[in-house]
């Protein structure tokens, strides 16, 4: 999850403009989007939204007819409205079906513009009932204020704030564990065992990626890899990737982890191809998962083997075979026909579904009830959008991975021997031994769960 925001964070600190893209998509058994809305079911989740007579509530952001939910997005900087679009599609569908026990969902976009996270969080603290389906590259800037105002968060993505209190993420925070243990182990021990003798890591020079880079190196080493190359590239961009490509070739790097924006990776791979060198594999990370990277990398894809781990979310390319993903796509066609379905959009949809499911089970709508109900999900799948995840604690180890490979025709599922449907979940999690930044807790701001009402 964190890697999806790395490129944005790197570019933000450099003061450069980021790429412009659009939004998400989804699924359901075999009904049309209009039929699904009427039924208020989503995949395996039943009666997600429906009418009813809501009991009076004194919670902030809640009236007899509405629930105000904040959605964080860096759209003002990235020009990428995927979280905004996901909120529009989900709330439109849910409200058409009657809302949450009769209350309509009102999504309030908080455009953090990368560097205005704290300002937007203060605003959310004054008006919203909770946060859902969003994300900001520099989200750590707002955690202290969020905990001070006891605002629950059900984010689509996290970068710096993962595992903080009053937060429930649909893929699990996995605090203290590597989210890529199974994926890296597969690359080094099964897919390309000869690559373990020489692994490289290159990242955009940003404080945001410091911990992530160190964690990846630790995970790779624990999986049997030997780090022979490590470098940073300037966040403001690189005019000539030849020195980096030559260094990778000179070090005979066989496996390369790239942490940064996919446009830069595409340029690096073009130079690697031009000088006649190709590692056994390149971890392009899930930031590159989409058609844009395929187009930018172009002919280099014939030589360079790029992979990305979707972290247990069903690939968009398999939407026709997965009712949940297909339903999201149908709902997008109905409520946001010009928006594009992306991996972050699917995560946002799963997050909205988690909030709606938890809120719908509250006789009296309170923050405590919604938060407690979300923690009761020990095998959350978002109705079929993702592999089962235990959300009961932020320290639950990651369970599943599902890598995809980039080809000239698009992304395809890698040959990774899935054992649980489309995912591989029978993996041994890797627990970090190094000292890294710890998630902020309620105790850090002088509060406890007893203060949550």
C-alpha positions as CSV (number, residue, x, y, z in Angstrom):
1,X,0.0,0.0,0.0
2,X,2.7,2.4,1.0
3,X,4.6,2.0,-2.3
4,X,1.6,3.4,-4.3
5,X,2.3,6.8,-2.7
6,X,6.1,6.8,-3.0
7,X,6.2,8.5,-6.4
8,X,3.9,11.2,-5.3
9,X,5.9,11.9,-2.1
10,X,9.2,12.0,-4.0
11,X,7.8,14.4,-6.6
12,X,6.2,16.6,-3.9
13,X,9.4,17.2,-2.1
14,X,11.1,18.0,-5.4
15,X,8.4,20.6,-6.2
16,X,7.7,18.9,-9.6
17,X,4.3,18.2,-11.1
18,X,3.1,14.6,-11.1
19,X,1.5,12.5,-13.7
20,X,-2.2,13.1,-14.5
21,X,-4.5,10.1,-14.5
22,X,-8.0,9.2,-13.6
23,X,-10.0,6.7,-11.4
24,X,-11.3,3.1,-10.4
25,X,-13.7,0.2,-11.1
26,X,-15.6,-2.9,-9.5
27,X,-17.8,-6.1,-9.4
28,X,-20.9,-8.3,-8.6
29,X,-22.1,-11.8,-9.1
30,X,-24.0,-11.5,-12.4
31,X,-26.5,-8.7,-11.9
32,X,-26.3,-5.4,-13.7
33,X,-25.3,-2.2,-11.9
34,X,-28.9,-1.1,-11.6
35,X,-30.0,-4.4,-10.3
36,X,-27.1,-4.5,-7.7
37,X,-28.0,-1.0,-6.5
38,X,-31.6,-2.0,-5.9
39,X,-30.5,-5.1,-4.0
40,X,-27.9,-3.2,-2.0
41,X,-25.7,-6.3,-2.1
42,X,-22.0,-6.3,-3.2
43,X,-20.5,-9.6,-4.1
44,X,-20.6,-11.7,-0.9
45,X,-21.7,-8.8,1.2
46,X,-25.5,-8.6,1.7
47,X,-27.6,-5.5,2.4
48,X,-24.6,-3.2,2.5
49,X,-26.9,-0.2,2.1
50,X,-30.6,0.1,2.6
51,X,-33.4,2.4,3.9
52,X,-34.6,2.4,7.4
53,X,-35.5,4.6,10.3
54,X,-32.3,5.9,11.9
55,X,-32.1,6.4,15.6
56,X,-31.2,9.8,16.9
57,X,-27.4,10.4,17.2
58,X,-25.4,13.1,18.9
59,X,-22.2,12.2,17.0
60,X,-20.4,14.9,15.0
61,X,-21.2,14.8,11.3
62,X,-24.4,12.8,11.8
63,X,-27.9,14.1,11.4
64,X,-31.2,12.3,11.1
65,X,-30.7,12.2,7.3
66,X,-27.0,12.3,6.6
67,X,-23.5,11.1,7.5
68,X,-20.6,13.3,6.6
69,X,-17.5,11.3,5.7
70,X,-14.1,12.9,4.8
71,X,-12.0,11.7,1.9
72,X,-8.4,12.7,1.7
73,X,-6.8,13.2,-1.7
74,X,-3.7,14.9,-3.2
75,X,-5.8,15.7,-6.3
76,X,-4.9,19.3,-6.3
77,X,-1.3,18.3,-6.9
78,X,-1.5,15.0,-8.8
79,X,-4.6,15.9,-10.8
80,X,-5.5,12.3,-10.1
81,X,-9.2,12.1,-8.9
82,X,-9.3,8.3,-8.2
83,X,-10.3,8.6,-4.6
84,X,-12.8,11.4,-5.3
85,X,-14.3,9.3,-8.1
86,X,-14.5,6.2,-5.9
87,X,-16.3,8.2,-3.2
88,X,-18.8,9.5,-5.9
89,X,-19.5,6.0,-7.2
90,X,-19.8,4.3,-3.9
91,X,-22.0,7.0,-2.2
92,X,-24.2,7.3,-5.3
93,X,-24.8,3.5,-5.3
94,X,-25.3,3.3,-1.6
95,X,-27.6,6.3,-1.4
96,X,-29.7,5.1,-4.3
97,X,-30.2,1.9,-2.2
98,X,-31.3,3.9,0.9
99,X,-28.0,4.8,2.4
100,X,-27.0,3.6,5.9
101,X,-30.2,2.7,7.6
102,X,-31.9,5.5,5.8
103,X,-29.1,8.1,6.2
104,X,-27.4,9.4,3.0
105,X,-23.6,9.4,2.8
106,X,-22.1,12.7,2.1
107,X,-18.5,12.5,0.9
108,X,-16.4,15.6,1.7
109,X,-13.1,15.8,-0.3
110,X,-10.2,17.2,1.7
111,X,-7.6,18.2,-1.0
112,X,-4.3,18.0,0.9
113,X,-2.3,19.1,-2.1
114,X,0.5,17.0,-0.7
115,X,1.8,19.6,1.8
116,X,-1.5,20.7,3.4
117,X,-2.4,17.5,5.2
118,X,-2.5,19.1,8.6
119,X,-4.7,22.0,7.5
120,X,-7.2,19.6,5.9
121,X,-7.2,17.3,9.0
122,X,-8.0,20.2,11.3
123,X,-11.0,20.9,9.0
124,X,-12.1,17.3,9.0
125,X,-11.8,17.2,12.8
126,X,-14.4,20.1,13.0
127,X,-17.0,18.5,10.8
128,X,-16.7,14.8,9.8
129,X,-18.0,11.7,11.5
130,X,-15.1,9.6,10.1
131,X,-12.6,9.3,7.2
132,X,-12.9,6.7,4.5
133,X,-11.6,5.7,1.1
134,X,-8.8,8.2,0.8
135,X,-5.1,8.7,1.1
136,X,-2.3,11.3,1.1
137,X,1.4,10.9,0.4
138,X,2.4,12.8,3.5
139,X,-0.4,11.5,5.7
140,X,1.9,11.4,8.7
141,X,1.5,15.1,9.0
142,X,-2.1,14.7,10.1
143,X,-2.1,11.8,12.5
144,X,-1.6,13.8,15.7
145,X,-4.6,16.0,15.0
146,X,-6.7,13.1,13.9
147,X,-6.0,11.2,17.2
148,X,-6.5,14.4,19.2
149,X,-10.0,14.7,17.8
150,X,-10.7,11.0,17.9
151,X,-11.5,10.7,14.2
152,X,-11.7,7.1,13.0
153,X,-9.9,6.4,9.6
154,X,-10.7,3.7,7.0
155,X,-8.1,4.7,4.4
156,X,-7.6,3.3,0.9
157,X,-3.9,3.9,1.2
158,X,-1.4,4.9,3.8
159,X,2.2,6.0,3.5
160,X,3.7,7.3,6.8
161,X,0.6,6.8,9.0
162,X,0.1,3.0,8.6
163,X,-0.8,1.3,11.9
164,X,-1.7,4.4,13.8
165,X,-4.5,4.2,16.4
166,X,-8.2,4.5,15.3
167,X,-7.3,3.3,11.8
168,X,-8.5,0.2,10.1
169,X,-7.0,-0.6,6.7
170,X,-8.5,-3.2,4.4
171,X,-5.2,-4.9,3.7
172,X,-4.2,-4.8,7.4
173,X,-1.5,-2.6,8.8
174,X,0.9,-5.6,9.5
175,X,2.8,-3.4,12.0
176,X,6.2,-4.8,12.6
177,X,6.1,-7.1,9.5
178,X,7.3,-6.8,6.0
179,X,4.3,-6.6,3.5
180,X,6.6,-8.0,0.8
181,X,8.1,-11.0,2.6
182,X,6.2,-13.6,0.6
183,X,6.7,-11.8,-2.7
184,X,10.5,-11.2,-2.3
185,X,10.9,-14.8,-1.1
186,X,9.1,-16.1,-4.2
187,X,11.3,-13.9,-6.5
188,X,14.6,-15.0,-4.8
189,X,13.9,-18.6,-4.0
190,X,11.5,-19.9,-6.6
191,X,11.2,-17.6,-9.7
192,X,14.8,-16.5,-10.1
193,X,17.0,-18.3,-7.5
194,X,20.2,-17.3,-9.3
195,X,19.4,-13.7,-8.7
196,X,19.9,-13.9,-5.0
197,X,23.6,-13.4,-5.4
198,X,23.3,-9.8,-6.6
199,X,20.3,-7.7,-5.6
200,X,20.0,-3.9,-6.1
201,X,17.8,-1.2,-4.6
202,X,17.3,2.3,-6.2
203,X,15.0,4.9,-4.7
204,X,14.0,8.5,-5.1
205,X,15.9,10.7,-2.6
206,X,13.2,11.5,-0.1
207,X,12.8,11.2,3.7
208,X,9.4,9.6,3.0
209,X,11.1,6.5,1.5
210,X,13.9,6.1,4.0
211,X,12.2,3.5,6.2
212,X,10.7,1.7,3.3
213,X,14.1,1.4,1.5
214,X,15.7,0.1,4.7
215,X,12.8,-2.4,5.3
216,X,13.0,-3.7,1.8
217,X,16.8,-4.3,2.1
218,X,16.2,-6.1,5.4
219,X,13.5,-8.3,3.9
220,X,15.5,-9.1,0.8
221,X,18.5,-10.1,2.9
222,X,16.4,-12.3,5.1
223,X,15.0,-14.0,2.0
224,X,18.5,-14.9,1.0
225,X,19.4,-12.0,-1.2
226,X,22.8,-10.2,-1.2
227,X,22.6,-6.5,-1.6
228,X,25.3,-5.5,-4.0
229,X,24.0,-2.2,-5.3
230,X,22.1,0.6,-3.5
231,X,21.6,4.1,-4.8
232,X,19.3,7.2,-4.7
233,X,18.3,9.3,-7.6
234,X,17.4,13.0,-7.3
235,X,13.8,13.6,-6.6
236,X,13.7,16.5,-9.1
237,X,14.4,14.1,-11.9
238,X,17.2,12.6,-13.9
239,X,18.2,14.0,-17.3
240,X,20.5,11.1,-18.2
241,X,20.0,7.6,-16.7
242,X,23.1,6.2,-18.3
243,X,25.3,6.4,-15.1
244,X,22.7,4.5,-13.1
245,X,22.2,1.9,-15.8
246,X,26.0,1.5,-16.2
247,X,26.4,1.1,-12.4
248,X,23.7,-1.6,-12.3
249,X,25.4,-3.4,-15.2
250,X,28.9,-3.1,-13.6
251,X,27.6,-4.5,-10.3
252,X,25.9,-7.4,-12.3
253,X,22.6,-6.8,-10.5
254,X,20.3,-9.7,-11.2
255,X,17.3,-8.5,-9.2
256,X,16.4,-4.8,-8.9
257,X,13.9,-3.1,-6.6
258,X,12.8,0.3,-7.8
259,X,11.1,2.8,-5.4
260,X,9.9,5.8,-7.2
261,X,7.7,7.1,-10.1
262,X,7.1,4.7,-13.0
263,X,8.0,7.3,-15.6
264,X,11.5,7.4,-14.3
265,X,11.7,3.6,-14.2
266,X,10.6,3.4,-17.8
267,X,13.5,5.7,-18.8
268,X,16.0,3.7,-16.8
269,X,14.8,0.5,-18.5
270,X,15.1,2.0,-21.9
271,X,18.8,2.9,-21.1
272,X,19.4,-0.5,-19.7
273,X,18.1,-2.1,-22.8
274,X,20.2,0.2,-25.0
275,X,23.4,-0.8,-23.3
276,X,22.5,-4.4,-23.6
277,X,21.7,-5.3,-20.0
278,X,18.7,-6.8,-18.3
279,X,18.4,-8.0,-14.6
280,X,16.6,-11.3,-14.1
281,X,13.8,-9.3,-12.6
282,X,12.7,-5.8,-11.7
283,X,10.3,-5.0,-8.9
284,X,8.4,-2.1,-10.6
285,X,6.2,-1.9,-7.5
286,X,2.4,-1.5,-7.6
287,X,2.8,2.2,-8.5
288,X,3.6,1.1,-12.0
289,X,0.5,-1.2,-12.2
290,X,-1.6,0.3,-15.0
291,X,-1.5,0.9,-18.8
292,X,0.6,4.1,-18.5
293,X,3.8,2.2,-17.6
294,X,3.3,-0.3,-20.4
295,X,3.1,2.6,-22.9
296,X,6.1,4.4,-21.5
297,X,8.3,1.4,-21.2
298,X,7.5,0.4,-24.8
299,X,10.0,-1.9,-26.5
300,X,12.0,-2.2,-23.3
301,X,9.4,-4.7,-22.0
302,X,10.7,-7.2,-24.5
303,X,14.0,-7.4,-22.6
304,X,13.1,-6.3,-19.0
305,X,11.1,-8.5,-16.7
306,X,8.9,-6.3,-14.6
307,X,6.8,-7.5,-11.7
308,X,4.5,-5.8,-9.2
309,X,2.8,-7.3,-6.1
310,X,-0.9,-6.4,-5.8
311,X,-0.9,-7.4,-2.1
312,X,-3.9,-9.6,-2.3
313,X,-6.2,-7.6,-4.5
314,X,-7.8,-9.2,-7.6
315,X,-6.1,-8.0,-10.8
316,X,-8.2,-5.7,-12.9
317,X,-7.4,-7.8,-16.0
318,X,-9.3,-10.7,-14.4
319,X,-12.5,-8.6,-13.8
320,X,-14.6,-10.8,-16.0
321,X,-13.7,-13.8,-13.8
322,X,-14.2,-12.0,-10.5
323,X,-17.8,-10.9,-9.8
324,X,-16.8,-8.2,-7.3
325,X,-14.3,-6.5,-9.6
326,X,-16.9,-6.7,-12.4
327,X,-19.5,-5.1,-10.3
328,X,-17.2,-2.1,-9.5
329,X,-16.7,-1.7,-13.3
330,X,-20.4,-1.8,-13.8
331,X,-21.0,0.8,-11.1
332,X,-18.4,3.1,-12.6
333,X,-20.1,2.9,-16.0
334,X,-23.3,4.0,-14.4
335,X,-22.1,6.7,-11.9
336,X,-18.8,7.9,-13.3
337,X,-18.5,6.7,-17.0
338,X,-15.5,8.9,-17.7
339,X,-13.5,7.6,-14.7
340,X,-10.8,4.9,-14.9
341,X,-10.7,1.9,-12.6
342,X,-7.3,1.6,-10.8
343,X,-5.8,-0.5,-8.0
344,X,-6.1,2.4,-5.6
345,X,-9.7,2.8,-6.6
346,X,-10.4,-0.9,-5.7
347,X,-8.8,-0.3,-2.3
348,X,-11.0,2.8,-1.8
349,X,-14.1,0.8,-2.7
350,X,-13.2,-1.9,-0.2
351,X,-12.6,0.7,2.4
352,X,-16.0,2.3,1.8
353,X,-17.6,-1.2,2.0
354,X,-15.9,-1.7,5.3
355,X,-17.2,1.5,6.7
356,X,-20.7,0.9,5.4
357,X,-20.8,-2.6,6.8
358,X,-19.6,-1.5,10.2
359,X,-21.9,1.5,10.4
360,X,-24.9,-0.5,9.2
361,X,-24.6,-2.8,12.1
362,X,-24.8,0.0,14.7
363,X,-28.2,0.4,16.4
364,X,-27.0,3.8,17.5
365,X,-24.4,5.4,15.1
366,X,-21.3,6.3,17.1
367,X,-17.7,6.4,16.2
368,X,-16.9,3.7,18.8
369,X,-19.6,1.4,17.4
370,X,-18.3,1.7,13.8
371,X,-14.6,1.3,14.9
372,X,-15.4,-1.7,17.1
373,X,-17.5,-3.3,14.3
374,X,-14.7,-2.9,11.8
375,X,-12.3,-4.7,14.1
376,X,-14.6,-7.7,14.2
377,X,-13.8,-8.5,10.6
378,X,-11.4,-11.4,10.8
379,X,-11.6,-12.5,7.1
380,X,-12.5,-9.3,5.2
381,X,-12.6,-9.7,1.4
382,X,-14.5,-6.5,0.4
383,X,-17.2,-8.8,-1.0
384,X,-14.6,-10.5,-3.2
385,X,-12.3,-7.7,-4.2
386,X,-9.4,-9.0,-2.2
387,X,-7.9,-12.0,-0.4
388,X,-9.2,-12.6,3.2
389,X,-7.6,-10.3,5.8
390,X,-7.9,-10.3,9.5
391,X,-8.5,-6.7,10.6
392,X,-8.9,-7.3,14.3
393,X,-5.4,-5.9,15.1
394,X,-2.8,-3.8,13.3
395,X,-0.2,-6.3,14.3
396,X,-1.7,-9.2,12.3
397,X,1.0,-10.4,9.9
398,X,0.4,-10.1,6.1
399,X,-1.0,-13.3,4.6
400,X,-1.3,-13.1,0.8
401,X,0.4,-11.9,-2.3
402,X,-0.3,-12.0,-6.0
403,X,2.3,-10.7,-8.4
404,X,1.6,-9.6,-11.9
405,X,4.1,-9.2,-14.8
406,X,4.3,-6.4,-17.4
407,X,4.2,-7.4,-21.0
408,X,4.0,-5.5,-24.3
409,X,0.2,-6.4,-24.3
410,X,-0.4,-5.3,-20.7
411,X,-0.2,-6.8,-17.2
412,X,-0.7,-10.5,-16.7
413,X,-0.7,-12.8,-13.7
414,X,2.7,-14.1,-12.9
415,X,3.4,-17.9,-12.6
416,X,3.5,-17.8,-8.8
417,X,1.5,-20.9,-7.8
418,X,-1.5,-19.5,-6.0
419,X,-2.9,-21.6,-3.3
420,X,-6.0,-19.7,-2.2
421,X,-8.1,-18.8,-5.2
422,X,-6.1,-16.2,-7.2
423,X,-3.7,-15.6,-4.3
424,X,-0.9,-17.2,-2.5
425,X,-1.4,-17.1,1.2
426,X,0.5,-20.0,2.7
427,X,3.6,-17.9,3.4
428,X,5.8,-17.4,6.4
429,X,5.6,-13.7,7.4
430,X,8.9,-11.9,8.0
431,X,9.1,-9.8,11.2
432,X,11.4,-6.9,11.1
433,X,14.4,-6.9,13.4
434,X,15.5,-3.3,12.6
435,X,14.3,-0.2,14.5
436,X,11.9,1.8,12.4
437,X,9.5,4.7,13.0
438,X,6.6,3.4,15.1
439,X,3.0,4.3,14.5
440,X,1.5,7.0,16.6
441,X,-0.9,6.0,19.3
442,X,-3.7,7.6,21.4
443,X,-1.3,7.5,24.4
444,X,1.1,9.8,22.4
445,X,-1.6,12.5,22.5
446,X,-2.7,11.9,26.1
447,X,-5.8,9.9,25.2
448,X,-7.1,6.3,25.2
449,X,-9.8,4.2,23.7
450,X,-12.0,5.0,26.7
451,X,-12.3,8.6,25.2
452,X,-13.8,7.3,22.0
453,X,-17.6,7.7,22.0
